Amino acid sequence: MIPRVTISKEASEVVSQLKTRFGDLMFHQSGGCCDGSQPMCFEKGDFKVGSSDVCLGTIDGCEFWMSKDQFEYWQYTQLHIHLSAGRGSSFSLEIPMGLRFMTHSRLFTAEELPNLEPVNFLVD
């Protein structure tokens, strides 16, 4: 199966550091507003997901969520999480490190579409 979300080596190293400090983590792809549209990393359970969210899969053992509405636009893209130097304007755990997670995306090919990992919808 082809993953819907992947992570760079550098971003994975930061996730490992954050796990050592905070324990289990989760990601939520922000849809905009005051925090831009960056992936946000939280201690698992600190961001409340519900029936309006969908889990795209996991990166480094961390669930990766986004809103269903946003998924409607991004369902044909693979997200790749990487790092950028500089402080983001969010509550994501990496921000005090002077880093921020960023999302790059690419369209899936026609050959890949039938082989995508399924998404998980939370049922309240």
HELIX and SHEET records of a PDB file:
HELIX    1   1 LYS A    9  PHE A   22  1                                  14    
HELIX    2   2 CYS A   33  ASP A   35  5                                   3    
HELIX    3   3 LYS A   68  TRP A   74  1                                   7    
HELIX    4   4 ILE A   95  MET A   97  5                                   3    
HELIX    5   5 LEU A  113  ASN A  115  5                                   3    
SHEET    1   A 3 VAL A   5  ILE A   7  0                                        
SHEET    2   A 3 THR A  77  ALA A  85  1                                        
SHEET    3   A 3 LEU A  99  LEU A 107 -1                                        
SHEET    1   B 5 PRO A  39  GLU A  43  0                                        
SHEET    2   B 5 LEU A  25  GLN A  29 -1                                        
SHEET    3   B 5 CYS A  62  SER A  67  1                                        
SHEET    4   B 5 ASP A  53  ILE A  59 -1                                        
SHEET    5   B 5 ASN A 120  PHE A 121 -1                                        
END                                                                             
